[in-house]
């Protein structure tokens, strides 16, 4: 897949060139990073760290705060997880984020043990999907990689970029509006929703029961 080749189409706002905005699936970057491609490794971190920081915010229990910065903890956890990519088998679209989040949880637990404190029973809750994530996005995140990859490849580049930015990099609608050059969050949300529905349509072509394409994406 090439990047940005269709983003200048008439009537559409241009997307901002960036490694993070690549229309290449995250699993493809993982495969390249495993083979020693340093640019793919850098792109992987650029893509995953921002949403991982957002997700981790507030999850470090009060007992451990002051001993380590959440941002440093997230980066350490991500780097340690990346080092173990050879043992990581991505089986679905959202596998990388789940893998990194588990690494963060493990790092938090290590930090709590290090400072000699016990967290409250609910201090480290299981991963709960964001209220801003639509049923359609959740269904796509749990989709098998090969079917997703094939369907994604049938989309034009701009739609692929929107899907990857939202589903894999987990950008908010406001971030999509800013990075893709939309004038309003409403226009960004509409474009994102259309791209997700086009992807769902292509997934239906693959012959598997698909999620409800009429599920609206809530505001972020």
JOWO-V97469 format. One record per run of one state. SS is the DSSP state (a for helix, b for strand, c for the rest). FROM is the first residue (numbers start at 1). TO is the last residue. Records with the same first field share a line. If there is no record, write none. Layout:
# JOWO-V97469
SS->FROM-TO  FROM-TO
This chain:
# JOWO-V97469
c->1-18  22-25  35-37  57-61  66-67  69-69  84-84  88-91  93-94  115-134  142-143  154-156  169-172  181-184  206-220
a->19-21  26-34  38-56  62-64  70-83  85-87  95-114  135-141  145-153  157-168  173-180  185-205
b->65-65  68-68  92-92  144-144
